[in-house]
């Protein structure tokens, strides 16, 4: 009998039934009063929950959200400090350089983070229009200390702090005002647990002032000032909103409010720590250093004599799909997503499938060890 498959990649993440139901609703006009009110409530919730001056929900991907953040913050000739902890941090390099923006790069060895001392020194030595950092780099499973970095950047009045929250928002703690974030960018298909298709951004007063000071920019679709009237009154028109995706995100936010945002952060942190201890008990390693490990995914290093393609194929047969490693870690690890609306039942099933896969790969495995350790860690 074929096993049902659990999709445990770093995104898209599993979509629960109530969110799926919103996707399946009969389409209505985006000028319909019911939809307009739903859209308005969603934007207000996002602003209030993340403590932001403004929030934007626009049809697009996480990559589009990166472009939007850049378009509204810097122009050709400006200089930015880019703090990178892996592949997705490095993606900002090309994005900025295509805009004629000068990039000063601070990067770390994969699995480690750039030190606060290095960041402080760079900011003391140079003048930057923006500082960018990826909260969780999906390629490494490394989490940045955005609160400390934000505090440092806030000392510089002419520098905006841009945080890539694609693999973090709604799973890792993020608050615009308290953490001195100016632009937080994200998307729908990761810790929000919605299908792909929405770019989500939050902006501070400082970020909106920066956009105003830039005058007319070359981008139209990505211009905050084009979308701001719609976010305040969705009855107005600039581009057609993806009605059912908006409803789906609204349901996701309802579930988050029901759970409590802080409770959600704590759940992710507790589950992640327990999963990582369980995986280590089975002979795996975790790429990210202790203290800098993400709560939304784990980048899991293989033990000796376990081969990537074979392992992931057998794991798929046992009912779990994971993602391969990137860059120099391709073939050396798999990436396990555990964010959004994934429950303990799913996590236990995933760990059990990993145990069965190790056995089929010829490893001497004490069945139940990973599951038992996870439950002992997470239930107490």
Secondary structure, DSSP 8 states (H G I E B T S, - for coil): -----EE-SSSS----HHHHHHHTS----TTSHHHHHHHHHHHHHHHHHHT-SEEEEEES-HHHHHHHHHHTT--TT-EEEEEESSHHHHHHHHHHHTTT-EEEEEE--TTS---HHHHHHHHHHS--SEEEEESEETTTTEE--HHHHHHHHTT-TT-EEEEE-TTTBTTB---TTTTT-SEEEEESSSTT---S-EEEEEE-HHHHHHHHHT-S-S-STT-HHHHHHHHH-TTS-SS---HHHHHHHHHHHHHHHHH-HHHHHHHHHHHHHHHHHHHHHTT-EESS-TTSB-SSEEEEE--TT--HHHHHHHHHHTTEE-EE--GGGTTTEEEEE--TT--HHHHHHHHHHHHHHHHHTT----TTHHHHHHHHHH--
